[in-house]
């Protein structure tokens, strides 16, 4: 969609779409449309704020534990460090988008381009590092000899991490190049302005195939081959990203002129909130799902003392009861 088309005076309004397209609403009263958009914008802003409040401290804690307590002695910890960095990049980039849902884009054109790049850099690198971590675990379980000789080497880990970052930077750069600020209905929006439908569709199907279908198939294959049930991270990955990518596919059909659904805004909100909550999975799983990181929580000592006291009292009560019974 080019700028000349945007500046024409049609009898419908535009609503900002994080998929970087304008969604048109034909034959709807303008005032009612604006009221509905504002209500959904408030809901989106609240949900995004909750995601940020969970992801930012959670991933910051993981980063601190890996760097200061656990160290980078193993390949798994090095990959976890990169995955956590991806989540933090995405979380910081989500902040201006949260603000924009209420006040519009108030940060200027340069920030529009920069944060558009950062949010997709965080998304793409997260997908790839999660896949690499799964493959690393698969090799360690199924091919332990190879894992001990090559898979756990620093060179292998750093090289694979560098490749992931290079690929993520390369595929996220177009989001920065095509992003621009546009004024509509008295508000400023940060959106992509594509030169052709081909470029727009290429972006959609890149996300669907390269950064969803391929990672999910690799993750599912690895856990199946290891004889595990699908791991909770893989399940969370699918729940977060499957609706979002279905939405992307339907958006591509809409760009081709195929009418697929009418409740565009509601579907947009649900799928994007689910997708963006992915940055909360990593800290929740690692902090509350295992002792390695949970024991470094500030209140972990209190829990341990309470547990020991409860165990001691229980044992003492049982012993007393047993003595009374034998009397």
Secondary structure, 3 states (H helix, E strand, C coil): CCHHHHHCCCCCEEEEECCCEEEEECCCCHHHHHHHHHHHHHHHHHHHHHHHHHHHHHHHHHHHHHHHHHCCCCHHHHHHHHHHHHHHHHHHHHHHHHHHHHHCCCCCHHHHHHHHHHHHHHHHHHHHHHHHHHHHHHHHHHCHHHHHHHHCCHHHHHHHHHHHHHHHHHHHHHHHHCEEEEEECCEEEEEECCCCHHHHHHHHHHHHHHHHHHHHHHHHHHHHHCCCCCCHHHHHHHHHHHHHHHHHHHHHHHHCCCCCCCCHHHHHHHHHHHHHHHHHHHHHHHHHCCHHHHCCCCCHHHHHHHHHHHHHHHHHHHHHHHHHHHC
